[in-house]
Amino acid sequence: MRTLYLLLLLLAAMLAAVTLMNWPAFVTPTELSLGFTTAAVPLGLLLLSLLVLLTVVFLVHAVYLQGTVLLDTRRHTKELQSHRELADKAEASRFTALREFIAAELATQAARQAEAQQALLARIAELEQATQTLTEQTGNSLAASIGELEDRLERGLPAPER
């Protein structure tokens, strides 16, 4: 881009130098036909004026295009920023929903684990009670058998055959 500007500046300097060196030829009047009439006008000055006018129109058009592009860029940047904020909000709401879902699932799992633990403790207590009852019954049965054997020994009776 910088080389283009330097080239344009060099061309303008060359045009100015040629114009200054040939100024008498530029201002010499010439008969020109304008279609419906003829006029004595300096041809070089007329062409130079048209070149300057064309350059000014080109520069105005270039500035207009640059301004339009700049405004469009700003508008697109603002729109992109608003879409980015909207996406960030949507992502934050998804994270919040995910956090709530995980918290609910963890609470459900904790409740299930507590229920399972209570059921296990109840079953263990039941088994302890059954074991204790069985132990008592076995002890009572054993005590009864021992008592019966003691009675027989004291009486001297033979043990019954089984």
Secondary structure, 3 states (H helix, E strand, C coil): CHHHHHHHHHHHHHHHHHHHHCHHHHHCEEEEECCCCEEEEEHHHHHHHHHHHHHHHHHHHHHHHHHHHHHHHHHHHHHHHHHHHHHHHHHHHHHHHHHHHHHHHHHHHHHHHHHHHHHHHHHHHHHHHHHHHHHHHHHHHHHHHHHHHHHHHHHCCCCCCC
